[in-house]
Amino acid sequence: MKTIKTGDQNLIKKINKSIVMKSIEQKGPISRAQISKDTGLNKATVSTMVSELLEESLVNEIGAGKSNGGRKPVLLYFNHKAVFSIGIDLGVNYILAILTDLRGDIVFEKLEKLEDKEPSIVIEKVIALIHDVLSHTPESPYGVIGIGIGVPGIVDTDGKILFAPNLQWKQIDLKQAIEEAVHIPVSIENEANTGCLGEQLYGAGKNISNLLYVSIGIGIGTGIIINGNLYTGATGISGEMGHHTIETNGKKCRCGNRGCWELYASESALLEEAMKLDVFKQDVTSNLDSITREAKNGNSEVIQLLNSIGEYVGIGLTNIINTFNPEMIIIGNRLAQFKTWITNPIHRTLEERLSPYSNKTTIEFASLDTYSSALGSSSIAKSNFFAQHKITVK
C-alpha cells in the first residue's frame, strides 16, 4: 500500500483551504454546512479550515442565518479589507501607484509624470509615492503586505532589471533599493506580464486560459498566459515581441536591432510621425490628447496616421497569432485609447495576412483602461502573501 507523504498532505490542506476561502469569497455570507454541501468537503475539514481563516482574520463571522428546524447557522463572510497591497505601473514617462484590497478594488491612487529617467531620481519618486500611498491605507489586520512593480524592460527571476531600453537602464536592482527604504516585500515584473495578469484576473481576459496581452506604450511588450499560467520563459525574459523585426533595413532601435515592431506601431512612433503633420508643426511637441482631439474633429491627416499605426499593429499581431494561436489577444496601455481609429485597420490587416484556419483569435482592448499593469502588479504581491498562508488565489 502506498503511503501518503507529508508534502502531499500539506498540498491537500492547501487546496482544501483555498477551496473553502474561495467559497466564502464568492458566496458569502455562507454557513459551514453550506460550504460542505457545495464543495463536497466533509464538515470536519471545513470546520478546521474555517477556524484557521478566522484566526488569520481573512474570514469573519456575522449573525446567525435562517434555520430549517435546527440551530441557526453562523454565517461567514470574506474580509476583503484584511489585506492591502500596492501596485505600481512604472512607465517611461509616468508612474501610477494604486492601493488595492483583496477584491482588487482600488482604494487610493496617484499618478506622477516622469521627466527624468535617471535611476536614482526615479527610485526616489517611487519611494515617495509609496509613502504617500501608505499614508492613505485604512486600518486593517495586516496593513500593506507587499508591493508589486511592473517595469518596461527585461526582468530576471530575482527581480533585477537587466535592460529597459526606453528608460535607458541596465542592471538596476530596484527591488533591493525599495525594500531597504520601505521595509515591505517588493516584487518586480515586466509590465506586460503584470498587465496580462491584471486583465486575466479582473478584465477582458477573465476565464480565458490562452491569451496574450500586448502593451503598447512608448515601447511594445507582451504578456503570455498558456493554459491559465503566466509564461515567462526559461530565464524569465520572454515576451519581448516589440523587438521582432518587421523591416529588414529599418530604423535603428535602442535595443541594438533594426526595424523593430515598436518603432512603427507604438506611442513613440505615433508621436514621432504626428510631429510631421501640418496641424502639429506649430507646436513644440504633440501629445496623445492633441492627437485624440484632432481625430475627433475629423482631421484627415491624423486619421490617416492612426490608420497606418493600426496596420503596423496588425502586422505584429499576425506574427503573434501564427506563433501562439491564442484564444484572445488584448491590446492595452496608452495606445488603446485610439481604439476607435485603429480597430478596423488591425482587423483588415489580419484578414489580409492570416489564413482562414488561424484567423480565429479574438482581438479585444483592455477593459481596465490604464490600470491593467498596476492591478496585475498588486495581485502578485497578494499571491506571495497567500502562499505564506498556504492558500492559492487562482
Secondary structure, DSSP 8 states (H G I E B T S, - for coil): -----HHHHHHHHHHHHHHHHHHHHHH-SEEHHHHHHHH---HHHHHHHHHHHHHTTSEEEEEE---SSSS--EEEEE-TTS-EEEEEEE-SSEEEEEEE-TT--EEEEEEEE-----HHHHHHHHHHHHHHHHTT----SS-EEEEEEEESSEE-TTS-EEEETTTTEEEE-HHHHHHHHH-S-EEEEEHHHHHHHHHHHHSTTTT-SSEEEEEESSSEEEEEEETTEEE--SSS----GGG-BSSTT--B-TTS-BSBTHHHHSHHHHHHHHTTSGGGTTSS---HHHHHHHHHTT-HHHHHHHHHHHHHHHHHHHHHHHHH--SEEEEESGGGGGHHHHHHHHHHHHHHHS-TTTTT-EEEE-TTGGGHHHHHHHHHHHHHHHHHTT----
